[in-house]
Amino acid sequence: MNEVKLFFQDRAFGVCYKLGERLHFPIDSIRLFFIYSSFITLGSPIIIYVSLAMMMKIRKYFRKMNNPVLFD
């Protein structure tokens, strides 16, 4: 079970982590909110989660373009 948890944590977008970091709120509570609200509202918070994840990836891409690394 621990291997499954590590698999998903390594490949997750980090949306809940970033929200918790900025709002000074426990990350587990934010994850539970997304899970429970997805069941109650039939998946509409998943759209919010995916859009936040896409915004984070785009920001990371543009930061990488502005600060290229010469020696990879």
N, C-alpha and C positions, 0 to 999 in steps of 0.2 A: 504493500500500500504506500509505503514511503517513496518508492521509486516512481509510482504514478504521480504523486504529489510533486516531486522534483521535476518530472517531465513537463507538467503543465506550468509550473512556476518559471522554468527556463524559457518557455516559449510564449508566455503571456506578454501582453502589451505593456503592462505596468500602469494602466489607467487608475486602478484603485489605489495603488501605491502613491502615485502623483497627487491624486485628490486628497488622500489622507495626509500627505506631507504638507500640502499647501493649506489645508483647513485645520491642521493639528487635531485630527480625528483618527481613531483606531481603524486600521486598514481592514481588519476582519469585519467590523461593523458595516463598512461600506460595501464589502463583497456580499455580505448577507442581505443588505438592502437591495442590491442589484438582483440577487437570486430570487428573493421573495417577491419583489415588485414585478419581476418578469413572469412569475407564475400567476400573480393576481391580475395583471393587465395584459396577459397573453403575449408577452414578448416585446412590448414597446420600449422598455429600457435597454434592450439589446441594441436598438438602433442608436440610442444615445451613446452607449458604450463603444460601438464600432466607429461612430463619427469622431468621438474623442480619441480613439486609438489611431485613426487615420490622420487627425490633426497632429498628434504627437510624432508620427512617422514622417510627415511632411516637414515639420519643424526641424527634426533631426537631419533630414536630407539637406535642407537649406543651410543649416549650420555647418554641415560637412562640406558643402560647396564653398562656403565663405572662408573656411579655415582648412585648406587642403593639407594633408600630411605628406611630406616628401618621402619619408622612409617607412613604408609599410612592411 
